[in-house]
Amino acid sequence: MIDYIKGSIYQITNDAVVIDKGGIGIKVLMPSTSLKKLSEGQETTIFTDLVVREDDISLYGFIDLHERQMYQLLITVSGIGPKVAMNILGGMDSNLLQKSILLEDFSVLTQAPGVGKKTAQRIVVELKDKLSKMDSFAPSDVEVQQIHSLDNPALEALIQLGYQEKEANKMLQGIDKNQPIELILRQALKNR
């Protein structure tokens, strides 16, 4: 089993990184959230999971051990394979994923690509106990508030556009939330 690869980043694509290890390029599939933290030429350590199937051999990589641990838990959920697990991790940070599962926050989980309400419920049912036994996680009121602040689609859209959450919240102050999201976003952008 390949536990990790340490080497120089030769190339970054939209779903993978190529690590130069002793003159050999090793392609490692990674979540997009992790790829954004890397740059070509950087020396790095990527934690891995090798998946061997009848028609495919794939090496999945993670920026830290927690991210790999969350991936390994996700693929134990019925109906979730490595690709769906990578899509989920590509849609949110592994810490947010863990907190969302423990808090049974389906609205955050369903924002991940490929995760509907039923899949989110299955993830919570199958992983909540495992996660609570692994960690002594007790979210603070601030963490709960941060997770629930993502229930606001306008806030999420502003964050996706590159604004920090604090700045985005400030932009949304005083805007009627009962109107179409397009109007909310136009007004928020005027408030910059």
SENU-730540 format. One record per atom (N, C-alpha, C): residue number from 1; residue in three letters; atom name; x, y, z. Coordinates in Angstrom, 2 decimals, padded with zeros to 5 digits, always signed. Atoms other than C-alpha are relative to their C-alpha. Example, Ala and Ser with C-alpha at 12.3 -4.5 7.8 and 13.67 -1.06 7.14 Angstrom:
# SENU-730540
R    nr   rest   atom      east     north        up
R     1    ala      N   +000.89   -001.19   +000.00
R     1    ala     CA   +012.30   -004.50   +007.80
R     1    ala      C   +000.90   +001.20   +000.00
R     2    ser      N   -000.82   -001.19   -000.06
R     2    ser     CA   +013.67   -001.06   +007.14
R     2    ser      C   -000.77   +001.09   +000.73
This chain:
# SENU-730540
R    nr   rest   atom      east     north        up
R     1    met      N   +000.85   -001.19   +000.00
R     1    met     CA   +000.00   +000.00   +000.00
R     1    met      C   +000.88   +001.24   +000.00
R     2    ile      N   -000.73   -001.27   +000.04
R     2    ile     CA   +001.22   +003.52   -000.78
R     2    ile      C   -000.68   +000.94   +000.98
R     3    asp      N   +000.58   -000.82   -001.05
R     3    asp     CA   +000.63   +005.61   +002.35
R     3    asp      C   +000.13   +001.49   -000.30
R     4    tyr      N   -000.18   -001.40   +000.38
R     4    tyr     CA   +002.08   +008.90   +001.11
R     4    tyr      C   +001.08   +000.10   -001.06
R     5    ile      N   -001.03   -000.28   +000.99
R     5    ile     CA   +004.20   +010.43   -001.63
R     5    ile      C   +000.58   +001.36   +000.34
R     6    lys      N   -000.67   -001.26   -000.28
R     6    lys     CA   +006.77   +013.11   -000.93
R     6    lys      C   +000.85   +000.34   -001.22
R     7    gly      N   -000.75   -000.38   +001.18
R     7    gly     CA   +008.16   +015.02   -003.89
R     7    gly      C   -000.38   +001.38   -000.47
R     8    ser      N   +000.25   -001.31   +000.59
R     8    ser     CA   +008.00   +018.04   -006.12
R     8    ser      C   -001.22   -000.07   -000.93
R     9    ile      N   +001.18   -000.04   +000.86
R     9    ile     CA   +004.77   +019.04   -007.86
R     9    ile      C   +000.43   +000.41   -001.40
R    10    tyr      N   -000.37   -000.26   +001.39
R    10    tyr     CA   +005.39   +018.80   -011.60
R    10    tyr      C   -001.12   +000.71   -000.74
R    11    gln      N   +001.13   -000.57   +000.72
R    11    gln     CA   +001.88   +019.63   -012.82
R    11    gln      C   -001.26   -000.11   +000.84
R    12    ile      N   +001.31   +000.02   -000.66
R    12    ile     CA   -001.58   +020.50   -011.49
R    12    ile      C   -001.06   +000.12   -001.09
R    13    thr      N   +001.12   -000.07   +000.94
R    13    thr     CA   -004.71   +019.75   -013.52
R    13    thr      C   -001.26   +000.31   +000.79
R    14    asn      N   +001.24   -000.33   -000.71
R    14    asn     CA   -008.38   +020.32   -012.67
R    14    asn      C   -000.42   -001.05   +001.02
R    15    asp      N   +000.39   +001.03   -000.96
R    15    asp     CA   -008.66   +017.01   -010.77
R    15    asp      C   +001.17   -000.82   +000.54
R    16    ala      N   -001.15   +000.80   -000.43
R    16    ala     CA   -005.12   +015.76   -010.16
R    16    ala      C   +001.27   +000.83   +000.08
R    17    val      N   -001.33   -000.59   -000.08
R    17    val     CA   -001.55   +016.57   -009.37
R    17    val      C   +000.99   -001.08   -000.44
R    18    val      N   -001.06   +000.93   +000.38
R    18    val     CA   +001.56   +014.97   -010.88
R    18    val      C   +001.20   +000.31   +000.87
R    19    ile      N   -001.14   -000.15   -000.90
R    19    ile     CA   +004.32   +014.45   -008.34
R    19    ile      C   +001.22   -000.63   -000.66
R    20    asp      N   -001.27   +000.51   +000.53
R    20    asp     CA   +007.89   +014.08   -009.60
R    20    asp      C   +000.75   -000.65   +001.15
R    21    lys      N   -000.71   +000.76   -001.03
R    21    lys     CA   +009.49   +011.37   -007.51
R    21    lys      C   +001.10   -000.79   -000.68
R    22    gly      N   -001.13   +000.70   +000.59
R    22    gly     CA   +012.95   +010.35   -008.67
R    22    gly      C   -000.08   -000.11   -001.50
R    23    gly      N   +000.10   +000.02   +001.45
R    23    gly     CA   +012.24   +011.25   -012.27
R    23    gly      C   -001.21   -000.73   -000.55
R    24    ile      N   +001.24   +000.67   +000.42
R    24    ile     CA   +008.91   +009.40   -012.36
R    24    ile      C   -001.16   +000.88   +000.40
R    25    gly      N   +001.18   -000.81   -000.28
R    25    gly     CA   +005.65   +011.36   -012.62
R    25    gly      C   -001.14   -000.88   +000.49
R    26    ile      N   +001.08   +000.79   -000.59
R    26    ile     CA   +002.99   +009.93   -010.33
R    26    ile      C   -001.26   +000.86   +000.04
R    27    lys      N   +001.25   -000.75   +000.03
R    27    lys     CA   -000.56   +011.11   -011.04
R    27    lys      C   -000.86   -000.39   +001.20
R    28    val      N   +000.80   +000.21   -001.20
R    28    val     CA   -002.64   +011.53   -007.90
R    28    val      C   -001.27   +000.84   -000.12
R    29    leu      N   +001.28   -000.70   +000.05
R    29    leu     CA   -006.35   +012.40   -008.07
R    29    leu      C   -000.27   +000.65   +001.35
R    30    met      N   +000.19   -000.73   -001.26
R    30    met     CA   -007.24   +015.06   -005.48
R    30    met      C   -001.27   +000.84   -000.05
R    31    pro      N   +001.14   -000.91   -000.04
R    31    pro     CA   -010.23   +017.12   -004.31
R    31    pro      C   +000.43   +001.41   -000.42
R    32    ser      N   -000.35   -001.34   +000.48
R    32    ser     CA   -010.35   +020.59   -005.84
R    32    ser      C   +000.36   +000.95   +001.13
R    33    thr      N   -000.35   -000.86   -001.14
R    33    thr     CA   -010.21   +022.19   -002.38
R    33    thr      C   +001.47   -000.16   +000.37
R    34    ser      N   -001.42   +000.25   -000.30
R    34    ser     CA   -006.79   +020.59   -001.86
R    34    ser      C   +000.89   +000.53   -001.10
R    35    leu      N   -000.81   -000.45   +001.13
R    35    leu     CA   -005.51   +021.40   -005.34
R    35    leu      C   +000.24   +001.51   +000.05
R    36    lys      N   -000.14   -001.45   -000.09
R    36    lys     CA   -006.11   +025.11   -004.69
R    36    lys      C   +001.09   +000.41   +000.98
R    37    lys      N   -001.02   -000.31   -001.01
R    37    lys     CA   -003.63   +024.95   -001.80
R    37    lys      C   +001.42   -000.33   -000.48
R    38    leu      N   -001.29   +000.44   +000.51
R    38    leu     CA   -000.81   +023.61   -003.99
R    38    leu      C   +000.45   +000.87   -001.17
R    39    ser      N   -000.52   -000.72   +001.18
R    39    ser     CA   +001.46   +025.17   -006.61
R    39    ser      C   +001.12   -000.81   -000.63
R    40    glu      N   -001.02   +000.74   +000.73
R    40    glu     CA   +003.75   +023.77   -009.28
R    40    glu      C   +001.39   +000.38   +000.50
R    41    gly      N   -001.35   -000.20   -000.49
R    41    gly     CA   +007.35   +023.34   -008.18
R    41    gly      C   +000.13   -000.15   +001.51
R    42    gln      N   +000.03   +000.10   -001.46
R    42    gln     CA   +006.34   +023.08   -004.52
R    42    gln      C   +000.38   -001.42   +000.45
R    43    glu      N   -000.29   +001.29   -000.64
R    43    glu     CA   +007.83   +020.29   -002.38
R    43    glu      C   -001.15   -000.29   +000.95
R    44    thr      N   +001.16   +000.30   -000.83
R    44    thr     CA   +004.96   +018.51   -000.67
R    44    thr      C   -000.07   -001.48   +000.35
R    45    thr      N   +000.33   +001.38   -000.36
R    45    thr     CA   +003.72   +015.36   +001.01
R    45    thr      C   -001.49   -000.17   -000.21
R    46    ile      N   +001.41   +000.30   +000.28
R    46    ile     CA   +000.45   +013.91   -000.29
R    46    ile      C   -000.31   -001.36   +000.61
R    47    phe      N   +000.44   +001.26   -000.59
R    47    phe     CA   -001.31   +011.24   +001.78
R    47    phe      C   -000.95   -000.67   -000.99
R    48    thr      N   +000.68   +000.66   +001.12
R    48    thr     CA   -002.81   +008.61   -000.48
R    48    thr      C   -000.86   -001.19   +000.41
R    49    asp      N   +000.80   +001.21   -000.10
R    49    asp     CA   -005.31   +005.80   -000.91
R    49    asp      C   -000.02   -000.63   -001.38
R    50    leu      N   -000.07   +000.71   +001.27
R    50    leu     CA   -004.75   +003.26   -003.68
R    50    leu      C   -001.26   -000.85   -000.16
R    51    val      N   +001.22   +000.76   +000.27
R    51    val     CA   -007.94   +001.87   -005.23
R    51    val      C   +000.25   -000.86   -001.23
R    52    val      N   -000.23   +000.94   +001.09
R    52    val     CA   -007.55   -001.25   -007.38
R    52    val      C   -001.32   -000.66   -000.35
R    53    arg      N   +001.22   +000.62   +000.49
R    53    arg     CA   -010.49   -002.37   -009.47
R    53    arg      C   +000.37   -000.89   -001.18
R    54    glu      N   -000.24   +000.91   +001.11
R    54    glu     CA   -010.81   -004.95   -012.21
R    54    glu      C   +000.48   +000.74   -001.26
R    55    asp      N   -000.33   -000.74   +001.22
R    55    asp     CA   -010.55   -002.29   -014.93
R    55    asp      C   +000.73   +001.33   +000.25
R    56    asp      N   -000.60   -001.30   -000.30
R    56    asp     CA   -008.79   +000.59   -013.13
R    56    asp      C   +000.85   -000.07   +001.27
R    57    ile      N   -000.82   -000.21   -001.20
R    57    ile     CA   -006.03   +001.47   -010.70
R    57    ile      C   +000.14   +001.51   +000.15
R    58    ser      N   -000.04   -001.44   -000.22
R    58    ser     CA   -006.33   +004.94   -009.20
R    58    ser      C   +000.64   +000.30   +001.35
R    59    leu      N   -000.63   -000.46   -001.23
R    59    leu     CA   -004.30   +006.78   -006.60
R    59    leu      C   -000.66   +001.32   +000.39
R    60    tyr      N   +000.68   -001.19   -000.49
R    60    tyr     CA   -006.31   +009.30   -004.58
R    60    tyr      C   +000.89   +000.65   +001.06
R    61    gly      N   -000.90   -000.70   -000.91
R    61    gly     CA   -004.46   +011.98   -002.64
R    61    gly      C   -000.71   +001.06   +000.82
R    62    phe      N   +000.59   -000.93   -000.96
R    62    phe     CA   -005.14   +014.27   +000.29
R    62    phe      C   +001.09   +000.85   +000.63
R    63    ile      N   -000.97   -000.96   -000.50
R    63    ile     CA   -003.43   +017.31   +001.71
R    63    ile      C   +000.40   -000.27   +001.45
R    64    asp      N   -000.33   +000.34   -001.39
R    64    asp     CA   -003.59   +016.04   +005.30
R    64    asp      C   -000.71   -001.30   +000.40
R    65    leu      N   +000.54   +001.29   -000.45
R    65    leu     CA   -004.49   +012.96   +007.32
R    65    leu      C   -001.50   +000.08   +000.31
R    66    his      N   +001.43   -000.15   -000.30
R    66    his     CA   -007.87   +014.34   +008.42
R    66    his      C   -000.84   -000.12   -001.26
R    67    glu      N   +000.73   +000.06   +001.26
R    67    glu     CA   -008.98   +014.80   +004.82
R    67    glu      C   -000.07   -001.46   -000.49
R    68    arg      N   +000.01   +001.41   +000.43
R    68    arg     CA   -007.94   +011.21   +004.00
R    68    arg      C   -000.94   -000.82   +000.89
R    69    gln      N   +000.86   +000.73   -000.93
R    69    gln     CA   -009.74   +009.94   +007.10
R    69    gln      C   -001.47   +000.23   -000.34
R    70    met      N   +001.39   -000.29   +000.37
R    70    met     CA   -012.96   +011.69   +006.05
R    70    met      C   -000.36   -000.72   -001.30
R    71    tyr      N   +000.22   +000.73   +001.25
R    71    tyr     CA   -012.62   +010.21   +002.54
R    71    tyr      C   -000.23   -001.49   +000.29
R    72    gln      N   +000.12   +001.42   -000.31
R    72    gln     CA   -012.12   +006.72   +003.98
R    72    gln      C   -001.32   -000.32   +000.70
R    73    leu      N   +001.31   +000.20   -000.62
R    73    leu     CA   -015.24   +007.14   +006.10
R    73    leu      C   -001.12   +000.12   -001.03
R    74    leu      N   +001.03   -000.19   +001.03
R    74    leu     CA   -017.28   +008.44   +003.16
R    74    leu      C   -000.18   -001.22   -000.88
R    75    ile      N   +000.14   +001.16   +000.92
R    75    ile     CA   -016.50   +005.41   +000.98
R    75    ile      C   -000.57   -001.23   +000.70
R    76    thr      N   +000.67   +001.11   -000.70
R    76    thr     CA   -017.90   +003.14   +003.73
R    76    thr      C   -001.52   +000.16   -000.06
R    77    val      N   +001.45   -000.26   +000.09
R    77    val     CA   -021.34   +004.73   +003.19
R    77    val      C   -000.53   -000.68   -001.26
R    78    ser      N   +000.55   +000.71   +001.16
R    78    ser     CA   -023.53   +002.61   +000.92
R    78    ser      C   -000.39   +001.00   -001.09
R    79    gly      N   +000.29   -000.85   +001.14
R    79    gly     CA   -023.78   +004.16   -002.54
R    79    gly      C   +001.03   +001.08   -000.27
R    80    ile      N   -001.04   -001.02   +000.22
R    80    ile     CA   -020.69   +006.36   -002.19
R    80    ile      C   +001.32   -000.70   -000.29
R    81    gly      N   -001.29   +000.54   +000.40
R    81    gly     CA   -017.58   +005.34   -004.09
R    81    gly      C   +001.06   +001.08   +000.06
R    82    pro      N   -001.10   -000.96   -000.05
R    82    pro     CA   -014.21   +007.05   -004.39
R    82    pro      C   -000.27   +001.30   -000.75
R    83    lys      N   +000.22   -001.22   +000.79
R    83    lys     CA   -015.31   +009.49   -007.11
R    83    lys      C   -001.01   +000.93   +000.66
R    84    val      N   +001.00   -000.83   -000.69
R    84    val     CA   -018.39   +010.70   -005.23
R    84    val      C   +000.62   +000.60   +001.27
R    85    ala      N   -000.66   -000.50   -001.21
R    85    ala     CA   -016.34   +010.99   -002.03
R    85    ala      C   +000.94   +001.16   -000.34
R    86    met      N   -000.90   -001.08   +000.42
R    86    met     CA   -013.78   +013.12   -003.90
R    86    met      C   -000.80   +001.25   -000.38
R    87    asn      N   +000.85   -001.14   +000.33
R    87    asn     CA   -016.59   +015.32   -005.25
R    87    asn      C   -000.49   +000.71   +001.26
R    88    ile      N   +000.46   -000.58   -001.26
R    88    ile     CA   -017.91   +015.83   -001.73
R    88    ile      C   +001.12   +000.81   +000.64
R    89    leu      N   -001.14   -000.71   -000.60
R    89    leu     CA   -014.46   +016.77   -000.41
R    89    leu      C   +000.44   +001.18   -000.86
R    90    gly      N   -000.32   -001.11   +000.88
R    90    gly     CA   -013.97   +018.98   -003.45
R    90    gly      C   -000.96   +001.17   +000.18
R    91    gly      N   +001.00   -001.03   -000.20
R    91    gly     CA   -017.09   +020.89   -002.48
R    91    gly      C   +000.06   +000.66   +001.36
R    92    met      N   -000.10   -000.60   -001.34
R    92    met     CA   -016.20   +021.56   +001.15
R    92    met      C   +001.24   -000.51   +000.72
R    93    asp      N   -001.14   +000.34   -000.85
R    93    asp     CA   -013.36   +021.49   +003.64
R    93    asp      C   -000.35   -001.22   +000.85
R    94    ser      N   +000.27   +001.22   -000.77
R    94    ser     CA   -013.00   +018.21   +005.56
R    94    ser      C   -000.49   +000.31   +001.42
R    95    asn      N   +000.48   -000.39   -001.34
R    95    asn     CA   -013.53   +020.02   +008.90
R    95    asn      C   -001.47   +000.38   -000.04
R    96    leu      N   +001.41   -000.37   +000.15
R    96    leu     CA   -016.81   +021.52   +007.68
R    96    leu      C   -000.84   -001.24   -000.24
R    97    leu      N   +000.71   +001.25   +000.25
R    97    leu     CA   -017.86   +018.08   +006.41
R    97    leu      C   -000.24   -000.74   +001.31
R    98    gln      N   +000.12   +000.70   -001.27
R    98    gln     CA   -017.17   +016.53   +009.81
R    98    gln      C   -001.02   +000.69   +000.91
R    99    lys      N   +000.94   -000.73   -000.87
R    99    lys     CA   -019.04   +019.26   +011.70
R    99    lys      C   -001.43   -000.12   -000.51
R   100    ser      N   +001.34   +000.10   +000.58
R   100    ser     CA   -021.98   +019.08   +009.29
R   100    ser      C   -000.63   -001.36   +000.31
R   101    ile      N   +000.50   +001.34   -000.31
R   101    ile     CA   -022.31   +015.34   +009.86
R   101    ile      C   -000.39   -000.08   +001.47
R   102    leu      N   +000.27   +000.09   -001.43
R   102    leu     CA   -022.09   +015.64   +013.64
R   102    leu      C   -001.18   +000.86   +000.43
R   103    leu      N   +001.12   -000.89   -000.33
R   103    leu     CA   -024.60   +018.50   +013.70
R   103    leu      C   -001.27   -000.34   -000.79
R   104    glu      N   +001.12   +000.41   +000.86
R   104    glu     CA   -026.88   +016.71   +011.20
R   104    glu      C   -000.51   +001.17   -000.83
R   105    asp      N   +000.34   -001.16   +000.81
R   105    asp     CA   -026.80   +019.79   +008.99
R   105    asp      C   -000.09   -000.42   -001.47
R   106    phe      N   +000.21   +000.50   +001.34
R   106    phe     CA   -028.29   +018.44   +005.78
R   106    phe      C   +000.15   +001.08   -001.06
R   107    ser      N   -000.07   -001.09   +000.98
R   107    ser     CA   -028.38   +021.85   +004.10
R   107    ser      C   +001.43   +000.21   -000.49
R   108    val      N   -001.40   -000.14   +000.41
R   108    val     CA   -024.58   +022.03   +004.08
R   108    val      C   +000.43   -001.20   -000.83
R   109    leu      N   -000.39   +001.23   +000.71
R   109    leu     CA   -024.15   +018.42   +002.98
R   109    leu      C   -000.57   -000.03   -001.42
R   110    thr      N   +000.61   +000.06   +001.32
R   110    thr     CA   -026.55   +018.80   +000.05
R   110    thr      C   +000.59   +001.04   -000.96
R   111    gln      N   -000.67   -000.95   +000.88
R   111    gln     CA   -024.45   +021.69   -001.29
R   111    gln      C   +001.16   -000.65   -000.74
R   112    ala      N   -001.10   +000.71   +000.66
R   112    ala     CA   -021.74   +019.18   -002.21
R   112    ala      C   -000.50   -000.62   -001.30
R   113    pro      N   +000.41   +000.58   +001.28
R   113    pro     CA   -021.83   +017.99   -005.85
R   113    pro      C   -000.34   -001.49   +000.14
R   114    gly      N   +000.40   +001.40   -000.01
R   114    gly     CA   -023.70   +014.70   -006.23
R   114    gly      C   -000.66   -000.47   +001.27
R   115    val      N   +000.63   +000.39   -001.27
R   115    val     CA   -025.30   +014.78   -002.78
R   115    val      C   -001.40   +000.60   +000.09
R   116    gly      N   +001.39   -000.42   -000.19
R   116    gly     CA   -029.07   +014.92   -002.57
R   116    gly      C   -000.40   -000.20   +001.45
R   117    lys      N   +000.48   +000.11   -001.37
R   117    lys     CA   -031.21   +014.88   +000.55
R   117    lys      C   +000.13   -001.43   +000.55
R   118    lys      N   -000.07   +001.39   -000.46
R   118    lys     CA   -031.36   +011.06   +000.75
R   118    lys      C   +001.45   -000.42   +000.28
R   119    thr      N   -001.42   +000.34   -000.20
R   119    thr     CA   -027.59   +010.70   +000.34
R   119    thr      C   +000.53   +000.70   +001.25
R   120    ala      N   -000.44   -000.74   -001.19
R   120    ala     CA   -027.00   +013.39   +002.99
R   120    ala      C   -000.51   -000.69   +001.26
R   121    gln      N   +000.55   +000.71   -001.16
R   121    gln     CA   -029.31   +011.53   +005.39
R   121    gln      C   +000.76   -001.30   +000.24
R   122    arg      N   -000.74   +001.26   -000.13
R   122    arg     CA   -027.50   +008.26   +004.68
R   122    arg      C   +001.39   +000.25   +000.59
R   123    ile      N   -001.33   -000.34   -000.52
R   123    ile     CA   -024.12   +009.93   +005.34
R   123    ile      C   -000.07   +000.24   +001.50
R   124    val      N   +000.13   -000.30   -001.43
R   124    val     CA   -025.31   +011.25   +008.70
R   124    val      C   -000.30   -001.26   +000.79
R   125    val      N   +000.39   +001.22   -000.73
R   125    val     CA   -026.96   +007.97   +009.75
R   125    val      C   +001.20   -000.95   +000.14
R   126    glu      N   -001.08   +000.99   -000.02
R   126    glu     CA   -023.93   +005.85   +008.82
R   126    glu      C   +001.30   +000.51   +000.63
R   127    leu      N   -001.30   -000.50   -000.47
R   127    leu     CA   -021.13   +008.19   +009.98
R   127    leu      C   -000.03   +000.75   +001.33
R   128    lys      N   +000.04   -000.83   -001.20
R   128    lys     CA   -022.34   +010.24   +012.94
R   128    lys      C   +000.59   -000.72   +001.22
R   129    asp      N   -000.52   +000.75   -001.15
R   129    asp     CA   -021.65   +007.54   +015.55
R   129    asp      C   +001.49   -000.27   -000.13
R   130    lys      N   -001.43   +000.26   +000.22
R   130    lys     CA   -018.28   +006.66   +014.01
R   130    lys      C   +000.82   +001.24   +000.30
R   131    leu      N   -000.73   -001.26   -000.22
R   131    leu     CA   -017.21   +010.31   +014.06
R   131    leu      C   -000.02   +000.41   +001.46
R   132    ser      N   +000.08   -000.42   -001.40
R   132    ser     CA   -018.43   +010.95   +017.59
R   132    ser      C   +000.88   -000.88   +000.89
R   133    lys      N   -000.89   +000.88   -000.76
R   133    lys     CA   -016.45   +007.95   +018.85
R   133    lys      C   +001.47   +000.31   -000.27
R   134    met      N   -001.38   -000.28   +000.38
R   134    met     CA   -013.30   +009.02   +017.00
R   134    met      C   +000.52   +001.28   +000.62
R   135    asp      N   -000.41   -001.32   -000.44
R   135    asp     CA   -013.23   +012.61   +018.18
R   135    asp      C   -000.85   +000.43   +001.18
R   136    ser      N   +000.80   -000.62   -001.05
R   136    ser     CA   -014.30   +014.46   +021.26
R   136    ser      C   -000.43   +001.37   -000.50
R   137    phe      N   +000.41   -001.24   +000.66
R   137    phe     CA   -015.91   +017.05   +019.01
R   137    phe      C   -001.25   +000.54   +000.67
R   138    ala      N   +001.16   -000.70   -000.54
R   138    ala     CA   -018.22   +019.51   +020.69
R   138    ala      C   +000.02   +001.40   -000.58
R   139    pro      N   -000.07   -001.29   +000.66
R   139    pro     CA   -018.94   +022.46   +018.45
R   139    pro      C   -000.43   +001.14   +000.91
R   140    ser      N   +000.37   -001.19   -000.76
R   140    ser     CA   -019.05   +025.89   +020.01
R   140    ser      C   -001.17   +000.68   -000.69
R   141    asp      N   +001.10   -000.75   +000.60
R   141    asp     CA   -021.95   +028.27   +019.40
R   141    asp      C   +000.46   +000.75   -001.24
R   142    val      N   -000.54   -000.74   +001.14
R   142    val     CA   -019.72   +030.25   +017.04
R   142    val      C   +000.11   -000.93   -001.21
R   143    glu      N   -000.13   +000.95   +001.10
R   143    glu     CA   -018.98   +027.13   +014.94
R   143    glu      C   -001.37   -000.36   -000.56
R   144    val      N   +001.35   +000.32   +000.45
R   144    val     CA   -022.69   +026.26   +014.80
R   144    val      C   -000.54   +001.16   -000.83
R   145    gln      N   +000.47   -001.18   +000.73
R   145    gln     CA   -023.48   +029.82   +013.70
R   145    gln      C   +000.67   +000.08   -001.37
R   146    gln      N   -000.72   -000.06   +001.27
R   146    gln     CA   -020.78   +029.65   +010.99
R   146    gln      C   -000.55   -001.03   -000.98
R   147    ile      N   +000.53   +001.04   +000.88
R   147    ile     CA   -022.17   +026.40   +009.61
R   147    ile      C   -001.37   +000.43   -000.52
R   148    his      N   +001.34   -000.38   +000.42
R   148    his     CA   -025.74   +027.71   +009.57
R   148    his      C   -000.02   +001.26   -000.85
R   149    ser      N   -000.05   -001.19   +000.85
R   149    ser     CA   -024.65   +030.96   +007.94
R   149    ser      C   +000.09   -000.41   -001.48
R   150    leu      N   -000.09   +000.47   +001.38
R   150    leu     CA   -024.03   +028.85   +004.83
R   150    leu      C   -001.36   -000.40   -000.57
R   151    asp      N   +001.35   +000.28   +000.49
R   151    asp     CA   -027.80   +028.22   +004.62
R   151    asp      C   -000.46   +001.11   -000.94
R   152    asn      N   +000.39   -001.15   +000.80
R   152    asn     CA   -028.00   +031.62   +002.92
R   152    asn      C   +000.62   -000.12   -001.39
R   153    pro      N   -000.57   +000.18   +001.34
R   153    pro     CA   -027.62   +031.07   -000.85
R   153    pro      C   +000.72   +001.24   -000.52
R   154    ala      N   -000.66   -001.23   +000.45
R   154    ala     CA   -026.72   +034.73   -001.45
R   154    ala      C   +001.39   +000.11   +000.63
R   155    leu      N   -001.30   -000.03   -000.67
R   155    leu     CA   -023.94   +034.53   +001.14
R   155    leu      C   +000.95   -001.00   -000.65
R   156    glu      N   -000.82   +001.03   +000.64
R   156    glu     CA   -022.67   +031.30   -000.41
R   156    glu      C   +000.48   +000.45   -001.38
R   157    ala      N   -000.37   -000.47   +001.34
R   157    ala     CA   -022.71   +032.88   -003.88
R   157    ala      C   +001.10   +001.05   +000.08
R   158    leu      N   -001.04   -001.02   -000.17
R   158    leu     CA   -020.65   +035.86   -002.66
R   158    leu      C   +001.33   -000.63   +000.39
R   159    ile      N   -001.23   +000.71   -000.40
R   159    ile     CA   -018.15   +033.51   -001.03
R   159    ile      C   +000.61   -000.69   -001.22
R   160    gln      N   -000.48   +000.65   +001.22
R   160    gln     CA   -017.91   +031.58   -004.31
R   160    gln      C   +000.65   +001.02   -000.94
R   161    leu      N   -000.58   -001.06   +000.83
R   161    leu     CA   -017.15   +034.91   -006.03
R   161    leu      C   +001.33   +000.51   +000.56
R   162    gly      N   -001.31   -000.35   -000.55
R   162    gly     CA   -014.13   +035.29   -003.73
R   162    gly      C   -000.01   +000.93   +001.19
R   163    tyr      N   +000.07   -000.88   -001.18
R   163    tyr     CA   -015.40   +037.50   -000.91
R   163    tyr      C   +000.13   -000.84   +001.27
R   164    gln      N   -000.08   +000.65   -001.30
R   164    gln     CA   -014.56   +036.59   +002.68
R   164    gln      C   -001.39   +000.00   +000.62
R   165    glu      N   +001.34   +000.11   -000.59
R   165    glu     CA   -017.59   +035.50   +004.75
R   165    glu      C   -000.39   +001.26   +000.76
R   166    lys      N   +000.29   -001.21   -000.78
R   166    lys     CA   -017.34   +038.53   +007.04
R   166    lys      C   -000.37   +001.16   -000.93
R   167    glu      N   +000.26   -001.06   +000.97
R   167    glu     CA   -017.21   +040.93   +004.07
R   167    glu      C   -001.34   -000.24   -000.70
R   168    ala      N   +001.24   +000.34   +000.68
R   168    ala     CA   -020.07   +039.10   +002.33
R   168    ala      C   -001.21   +000.29   +000.90
R   169    asn      N   +001.09   -000.29   -000.94
R   169    asn     CA   -022.25   +039.33   +005.45
R   169    asn      C   -000.26   +001.49   +000.09
R   170    lys      N   +000.12   -001.46   -000.07
R   170    lys     CA   -021.56   +043.06   +005.62
R   170    lys      C   -000.72   +000.53   -001.25
R   171    met      N   +000.62   -000.41   +001.26
R   171    met     CA   -022.56   +043.44   +001.95
R   171    met      C   -001.50   -000.31   -000.02
R   172    leu      N   +001.40   +000.43   +000.01
R   172    leu     CA   -025.87   +041.64   +002.63
R   172    leu      C   -000.87   +000.70   +001.05
R   173    gln      N   +000.75   -000.68   -001.06
R   173    gln     CA   -026.85   +043.78   +005.64
R   173    gln      C   -001.01   +000.98   -000.59
R   174    gly      N   +001.03   -000.93   +000.39
R   174    gly     CA   -030.11   +045.66   +005.19
R   174    gly      C   -000.73   -000.35   -001.29
R   175    ile      N   +000.66   +000.41   +001.25
R   175    ile     CA   -031.17   +043.79   +002.03
R   175    ile      C   -001.13   -000.97   +000.33
R   176    asp      N   +001.16   +000.87   -000.18
R   176    asp     CA   -034.62   +042.19   +001.93
R   176    asp      C   +000.31   -001.38   -000.55
R   177    lys      N   -000.36   +001.36   +000.40
R   177    lys     CA   -033.98   +038.43   +001.84
R   177    lys      C   -001.14   -000.75   -000.69
R   178    asn      N   +001.16   +000.66   +000.60
R   178    asn     CA   -037.47   +037.66   +000.48
R   178    asn      C   -000.15   +000.27   -001.49
R   179    gln      N   +000.05   -000.26   +001.44
R   179    gln     CA   -036.66   +038.70   -003.08
R   179    gln      C   +000.89   -001.01   -000.72
R   180    pro      N   -000.83   +000.96   +000.75
R   180    pro     CA   -035.05   +036.64   -005.88
R   180    pro      C   +001.49   +000.23   +000.26
R   181    ile      N   -001.44   -000.06   -000.31
R   181    ile     CA   -031.37   +035.84   -005.32
R   181    ile      C   +000.76   +000.94   -000.95
R   182    glu      N   -000.68   -000.88   +000.96
R   182    glu     CA   -030.38   +037.74   -008.48
R   182    glu      C   -000.04   +001.45   +000.47
R   183    leu      N   +000.15   -001.37   -000.49
R   183    leu     CA   -031.74   +041.00   -007.01
R   183    leu      C   +000.82   +000.22   +001.27
R   184    ile      N   -000.79   -000.10   -001.23
R   184    ile     CA   -030.13   +040.31   -003.65
R   184    ile      C   +001.48   +000.18   -000.33
R   185    leu      N   -001.42   -000.07   +000.37
R   185    leu     CA   -026.74   +039.76   -005.30
R   185    leu      C   +000.35   +001.34   -000.65
R   186    arg      N   -000.26   -001.31   +000.62
R   186    arg     CA   -027.02   +042.92   -007.42
R   186    arg      C   +000.12   +001.08   +001.05
R   187    gln      N   -000.04   -001.01   -001.07
R   187    gln     CA   -027.79   +045.00   -004.34
R   187    gln      C   +001.24   -000.17   +000.87
R   188    ala      N   -001.18   +000.28   -000.84
R   188    ala     CA   -025.01   +043.31   -002.34
R   188    ala      C   +001.26   +000.50   -000.70
R   189    leu      N   -001.18   -000.45   +000.74
R   189    leu     CA   -022.46   +044.04   -005.07
R   189    leu      C   +000.08   +001.52   -000.05
R   190    lys      N   +000.01   -001.47   -000.07
R   190    lys     CA   -023.54   +047.70   -005.04
R   190    lys      C   +000.46   +000.49   +001.36
R   191    asn      N   -000.35   -000.38   -001.38
R   191    asn     CA   -022.92   +047.75   -001.26
R   191    asn      C   +001.49   -000.16   +000.30
R   192    arg      N   -001.42   +000.25   -000.27
R   192    arg     CA   -019.21   +046.88   -001.67
R   192    arg      C   +000.69   +001.21   +000.54
